[in-house]
């Protein structure tokens, strides 16, 4: 489940299983791999959850669209309806993947695209239910999902504030365990259209909910930037091979991309630290070595009184700083100090 201070990363399998439970399980195996940062020897937490999508073809498309000839390189059937039917896993197959993921220590998120899909909840209870961007205005579906009291994640890929507020009004009649993901339903999303500042807007105006980012860009930079902007949840499409047949494969992350995204997000969590300004302990050595201290401009003898014109600044930084000039000027040297040497407290009286 989502915990404070840790980014909740969802690997979206979606339809990238190509109708195969075995491929879905291979993708689960992919996201379970240990993640390590080699320079500092850090063992990092892998992805938190995987997500499948369930459709009910009786509530999916108009009859004419289901019968439409679908002749593309990514087609799994002669018509679009046959294509969609090929890609659907049964309730029992979703349950099989659910149990496989849970046995691997992963959470499980399920996108339900119709009220008829709630039948799979008789077999298992996902950790979260996901509302796809296209269904944010499907208020009957939202009500049916919210009534289960399972926590809900919303994507805003096709929504403005009015649509989001209407969706929240329906769900909060039942519970308020809700997360909102900034999303742009453009595949892939053009850089000029991503508008990650929406994350800041959502945190300001919907701060009572968890705010995250569902990413459809190419690469791994956008999720890392989103984490830096305060996103608590990251969702990204994943696959075992981006060259596989299927409309989502090329825009997903393959094994190496998943590994690098998770690594960089986990390191970014460490980068963020605390909201403060202070001298980090780890830089003390560098500070002493590189900062400057008050030093002599000329050879000086014991008994001399130190004047400002006798001084300048040199490294290392383990002596007096220029802000402590009044602790040095006017004092008497107790030892000889050669030119271009640091003046230390024990040298003065």
N, C-alpha and C positions, 0 to 999 in steps of 0.2 A: 504494500500500500504506500501511498505518498507520505513521505516524512519530511519534516522541516529541515531545510538546509541541504537537501540532496535533490538534484534534478531527477525527475521521474521520466525515464526514457522508454518510449513505446516503439517497438519494431513492428511496423504494419506489414503483415503478410498479405492482407487483403485477398486478392485473387491470384497472387503470384505462385500459388501452389498448383495452378493449371489443372485443377480438378483432382489432384492426387494427394491423399493423406500422407503418403511417404515423402513427397516433396515438402509438404507443410512441416513434417517432423524434421527433415534435413535443415530447414530454415530455423527451426527452434534450436537445433544443435549448433548452428552457426552463431546465434546470439548468446549462447551459453559459454563461449570460449573465454578463458581468462584474459583480462586486459592488463597490460603492464607498460609502464613508462621506464625505458631502459637507462637513461642517463642518471636518474636519481633512485632507480630501483624501486619504483612505487607499484604495488599491486592495487589495481583500481577496480571498482565495482562495475560489472558488465550491465547490459540492458536490463531494465526492471521487468518489462512485460512484452508479450507479443499480442497481436490483434488479428482476428479474423473478421470477415464480413459475411453476413447471412442475408440472402434475399429470398423473398417469396415470389415466385414468378407469376402467381395469380394476381399479385398486387404491384407488378413492376412497370409494365409498359402497356400502351394501347395495343389492341389486337393487330392493327396494321403495322406497328413498329416491331412487334414480336415476329411477324411474318415477313418482314423486310429482308431481301436478299443481302447477305453479309459476306461479300467476297473480298477479303483483305488478307494480307500475309499473316495477320494475327487471329484469323477466324478459326474457331473450333467447331463450326457447324455451318450448314448451307444458309440458314436464316439466322437473324439475330437472336431469336428465341432459342434455337438449337444451340447456338454459341453460349448463351447464358446458362442453359440447362447443363451443358458439359462442365462448366466451371463451378457449379454449385455442389458443395459438400452437403450431405444429409445431416440431420440433427445428431445422429449417432456418430458420424465422422467428426463433427465439431467437438463432440464430447470426448472422442478419442484424442484429438489434438490437445484439448483442454487438459486432460489428465496427464498427457505426456509433458506438457509445459510445466504443470504444477510439480511433477516429479523431478523436474530439472531446477526447481526453485524459482520459477518465473511466475509473475502475475499473468492473468489472462483478461484481455479486453475484447468485447464482442460488439461489433457494429450491427445493429438490427435495422433493416430497411423497410419493414412492414410489421403490422400487428401480428400477422400470421407467423412471423419468425419467433415470437415469444414462446412457441411450443418447445424450443430447445431448452428453456429454463426448467422444464420438468426433469431434465437429465443432469444439469449442473448449473451452478450459480457463478457467473463471471465476477471478477473483482470490480469491474466497471462496465457500464453500458455506454457505447459511443453513439452519438447522433451525427450522421454524416451531414456535410454542409447543405446538400440538396434537400435534406429533410428537416431543416431548422424551422420551416414554415408548416411542416406536417404535424399540426397540433394534436390530432387524435393519436398519432403514434407517440408523441412526446408524453401525452397523458398516460397511455398504456405503459410506457417504459417507467415513468416516474412512480406509478402506482406500485411497482415491484419493490420500491425503496432501495434498489441497488444504486450506488453512486453513479452520476451521469457526467459524461464529458461531451461538451458541445464544440463543434467546429463552426467558425463564422465565415467560411469561404465565399458564401453568396449572400451575406447578410449585412445590413446596416443596423443602426441602433434600434430602430423601430421593430425590426424582425427579432433581434436578440431579446429585447424587453418583452415581447409577446411570448417568446419561448420560455423565458424565465418565469413569467407570470403563471404559465401552465404547470411547470415542474415544481415550483415552490408551493403549490397547493398540497404537495405530498411530502417534500423534503427539500433541504437546501444544501445537500452534499453534491455540489456542482463544480465542475471546472470548465473554463472557457478558453478555447485555443484560437489565437489569431491564425487566420488561414486565408490563402488566396487560391481560388479554384481555377487556376490556370496551370496547365501541365506541358512543359515545365513553366514555372513562374519567371517572367522577365524581371531583371534586376530593378527596373524603374517602377515596377508594380508591387513590389514586396511590402514596402511601407512598414518596416519593423517598429516604427514609433507607435503603431497601433497597440503594441504591448504596453507601452507607458500609459496610453489612453485607457486601456482596459483596467490596468492596475489602479489608476486614479478614480475611475467611475464605477468599477465593479470589484473593488478591493476586498469585498466580503467573500469572494470566490477565489479559487486557485486559478491563476492565469498562466497560459502556456502558448505553445507555437506548434502548429502542424505544418510541416515544410514540404513544398513541392519544387524547390529550386534544384539546380544541378550542383552537386558537390556537398561539402560539409561545413562551409564557413557560416552560412546563415544560422544554423542551430547554435553554434558556439557564440555568435554575436547575440542571439536571442537570450541565451543564458546570462550573458553580461548585462542585459537590459532588464533582468529580473524574471524571465520565464521560468516557471517551476516544473513545467512538463514539456517534453519534446517528443514529437511523433514524426517518424520518417519511414517511408516505404523501403522494404528490404527484400532481397532475393538471394538465391544461391548463384545466379549467373545472369548478368544484365543482357546477355545475348540470347537468352531463351525467348521462345515465342510468347507473345502476350503484350498487351498495350501498355502495361505499367512497368514492365521489366527494365526497359532502357532508362527510365527516370528514377529507378530505385538504386539503393546502395548494394553493391556486392559485398562479399566477405571482407575484403581489404578496406573498403569504404566504411563499413559498419564498425570495424575495429578502430579505425582512425577517428571516426566521429565520437565514439564513446570515450576513447582515450582523451581527446581534446576537450570534450565537455567536462569530464571528471577533473582534468587539470585546471580548466577554467573555474570550476567551483573553488579550487584551492587558491587560485589567483585572487578571487574577489575579497577574501579576508573579512575584515571588520571596518565599519564606518568610523575611521579615526585617522589621525596623523601622528605617527610616532616613529622612533628609531628602532628598526627591527634588530633583534639580537644578532642575527646572522651577518649583519653588515658591520658589526663592531670592529672586526679585524681589518676590513677594508677602510673603515673610517680612520682608524689609527695610522694605517699605512699611507693613505692618500690625502686626507685633509691637511690643512696647513696650521702651523703653530708659530707663535712669536719667536723670532730668531734674531741673531746679531748681524748688523751690517759690517762690523769691523771687529778686530781683536779687542777684547775688553778684559781688564784686570780686576782682581779681587779688590774691593774697597771702592770701586767706581760707582757713581750714581747713574742709574739707567735713564736715558732721555729718549723721547719718541723718535728723534732723528737717528738714533742708533739701531732702530728696529725695522724689520720687515717680516714677511711670512714665508715659511718653507715647510715642506713635508719632512717627517711624519706629523700626524695630528694628535700626538699624545701630550702636547704641552698646552700653554695658554692660548686661547683664541683671541682674535683682535677685540672682541667684545669685552675681554678681561684686561684691556690695556692699562686701566687704572690700578690693577694689582701688580703691575710690573714697573711702570714709569714712576720715578722718584724713589724706587727701592735701591738698596745697596747690594752689590754682588759679593757673595762670600767666597767665590772661586773664580779663577780665570776662565773666560769663555771665548774660544777662538771665533773668528769670523764665520758666519753662515752655520752656526750651531744653534740648536733649540735651547731656550732658557726654561729650566724646570723650577718648580717651587722651592726645591732644596738649595737652589743657587742664590736665593734672595733672603734678605732680612729687612 
